Amino acid sequence: MSDVGRPFHLGYFTGFVPDEWNGPLASGGGDFWNGHFYVELAQALERAKFDFLMFEDAVAIPDTYGGSRELYLRHNFVAPKGDPVPLAAIIGYLTRHLGVGVTMSTTFTLPYQVARLCSTMDSLLGGRFGWNLVTTAGAGIAENYGLDKLPDHDERYEIADETVSIAKALWNSWDEDAVVRDRENGIYADASKVHEINYRGTHFSSRGPLNTVRSPQGQPVLIQAGASPAGMDFAAKHAEVIVTAVRGTEAMKAYRDEIRGRMTAYGRDPDTCKVLFVVTPIVGRTDEEAQATYEALLSSERTALDVLARVSGWSGHDLSQYDLDEPLPEMHTEASRGILERLAQWGTGKTLRQCVREMGFSHDCIDLVGSPDTVADAMCAAIDEVGGDGYLIESPGFQPSRVFTASITDGLVPALQRRGRVRTEYRGTTFRDHLLEF
Ligand SMILES: Cc1cc2nc3c(=O)[nH]c(=O)nc-3n(C[C@H](O)[C@H](O)[C@H](O)COP(=O)(O)O)c2cc1C
């Protein structure tokens, strides 16, 4: 069946970070720790019938760019950042439909601990919890957890595979009908329906069973963003939502086809996993207004520094040492490979300055700038061409703002709804229901 004209999914991606307080889209902001800003954001997304809100995470203040934390702290690049799990619990209580995904590292959490946490969160949220599985790259994180350095890239995916395999076994250690609450015979849970898992792996072992009940979804929605062969393989094996930052419709199509092929090889139905493309739509009342905002955002020195500082932190290479008017020399990284390749555009002869400008909002698959109708048409055209499942909307420079959110929820989404391409009502109750609705 042709995918053209079909409805697609919307997720929103941010961190538990200071909302924009000092840039073109600032809305007061910067004082976000009590979570109120994020509850309001979630409620706005729910009004717009988004599938889910997802929080990124990383657990160190980088000191890669210029060998110091100074730039990161001065401009709030990557840091400071709160732990998104308790925030997700609060959001869950103050929303009714929206899925809430949280990033947790498979390298720095123990399988039993994370399985229990996810199960508890899914129960608290009534079946609306998701786990963004990341293997973690980036400066300073290993040291915060008592290691000299991160395990190598592909080994981190082996560890991740074991963590998730154990977690899945633990989530299934309670049968669906294990809790009987039989008052007559005084039985809360039927012990014959709660099982040990006796998992023995290379990195971890766990006996089980989990000491909490099966959650409404059985397991959280698993989200992943692998870009390397090992990452895509891991995603194809486990994920139900895959988010990607590949650039341009050709690469988007190739990525989705690759994932779907790998899923089939694992015996999974590719339609049970939604591939979402990261975009940062800059929406104005008119095309001209949006273009002016876009230029203001991209031409700011802060944006250029942000790109260099983030890519330095993610890749472990201090990019402050390179001449902006020369191409970036080729280098290898065991950290986050794709992002460095994407910035450098090796082989094209482009200078670092040109590359930084083109990198724009660092994850975007396609650039979207214009009035609600212009952007909605471009989103529909790209998804029809690629055959994808939807978009993950990211705020410029990972800096959420009320102004940006309103431009999406009250500008762009109604234009997409008028075209019949995104939902106008929730039909299911769980995060997974939303994903499998179409
Ligand atoms: C949209 C998106 C969100 C991501 N969120 C996080 C995150 O919150 N924390 C993190 O450590 N990595 C995050 N990553 C990095 C990915 O997990 C992954 O490591 C990266 O895409 C590189 O792929 P690879 O690990 O296969 O090399 C994200 C990537 C993308 C594209």
The ligand as an SDF file (V2000), in Angstrom:
LIG
                    3D

 31 33  0  0  0  0  0  0  0  0999 V2000
   17.6850   12.5590   17.9930 C   0  0  0  0  0  0  0  0  0  0  0  0
   18.8260   11.9760   18.7490 C   0  0  0  0  0  0  0  0  0  0  0  0
   18.7850   11.9900   20.1250 C   0  0  0  0  0  0  0  0  0  0  0  0
   19.8460   11.4790   20.8760 C   0  0  0  0  0  0  0  0  0  0  0  0
   19.7940   11.5640   22.2340 N   0  0  0  0  0  0  0  0  0  0  0  0
   20.8610   11.1810   22.9680 C   0  0  0  0  0  0  0  0  0  0  0  0
   20.8800   11.3750   24.3780 C   0  0  0  0  0  0  0  0  0  0  0  0
   19.9630   11.9010   24.9730 O   0  0  0  0  0  0  0  0  0  0  0  0
   21.9760   10.9710   25.0580 N   0  0  0  0  0  0  0  0  0  0  0  0
   23.0360   10.3790   24.4520 C   0  0  0  0  0  0  0  0  0  0  0  0
   23.9870   10.0110   25.1280 O   0  0  0  0  0  0  0  0  0  0  0  0
   23.0270   10.1650   23.0920 N   0  0  0  0  0  0  0  0  0  0  0  0
   21.9850   10.5660   22.3510 C   0  0  0  0  0  0  0  0  0  0  0  0
   21.9960   10.4020   20.9910 N   0  0  0  0  0  0  0  0  0  0  0  0
   23.1170    9.6870   20.3530 C   0  0  0  0  0  0  0  0  0  0  0  0
   22.6550    8.3110   19.8590 C   0  0  0  0  0  0  0  0  0  0  0  0
   22.2470    7.4880   20.9430 O   0  0  0  0  0  0  0  0  0  0  0  0
   23.7550    7.6090   19.0690 C   0  0  0  0  0  0  0  0  0  0  0  0
   24.8530    7.3070   19.8960 O   0  0  0  0  0  0  0  0  0  0  0  0
   24.2160    8.4530   17.9140 C   0  0  0  0  0  0  0  0  0  0  0  0
   23.1200    8.6550   17.0320 O   0  0  0  0  0  0  0  0  0  0  0  0
   25.3890    7.8280   17.1520 C   0  0  0  0  0  0  0  0  0  0  0  0
   25.1150    6.5320   16.7250 O   0  0  0  0  0  0  0  0  0  0  0  0
   26.0570    5.3210   17.0860 P   0  0  0  0  0  0  0  0  0  0  0  0
   25.9930    5.1960   18.5910 O   0  0  0  0  0  0  0  0  0  0  0  0
   25.4460    4.1310   16.3950 O   0  0  0  0  0  0  0  0  0  0  0  0
   27.4410    5.6480   16.6120 O   0  0  0  0  0  0  0  0  0  0  0  0
   20.9600   10.9140   20.2210 C   0  0  0  0  0  0  0  0  0  0  0  0
   20.9800   10.8960   18.8220 C   0  0  0  0  0  0  0  0  0  0  0  0
   19.9380   11.4330   18.0820 C   0  0  0  0  0  0  0  0  0  0  0  0
   19.9930   11.4150   16.5910 C   0  0  0  0  0  0  0  0  0  0  0  0
  1  2  1  0
  2  3  1  0
  2 30  2  0
  3  4  2  0
  4  5  1  0
  4 28  1  0
  5  6  2  0
  6  7  1  0
  6 13  1  0
  7  8  2  0
  7  9  1  0
  9 10  1  0
 10 11  2  0
 10 12  1  0
 12 13  2  0
 13 14  1  0
 14 15  1  0
 14 28  1  0
 15 16  1  0
 16 17  1  0
 16 18  1  0
 18 19  1  0
 18 20  1  0
 20 21  1  0
 20 22  1  0
 22 23  1  0
 23 24  1  0
 24 25  2  0
 24 26  1  0
 24 27  1  0
 28 29  2  0
 29 30  1  0
 30 31  1  0
M  END
$$$$
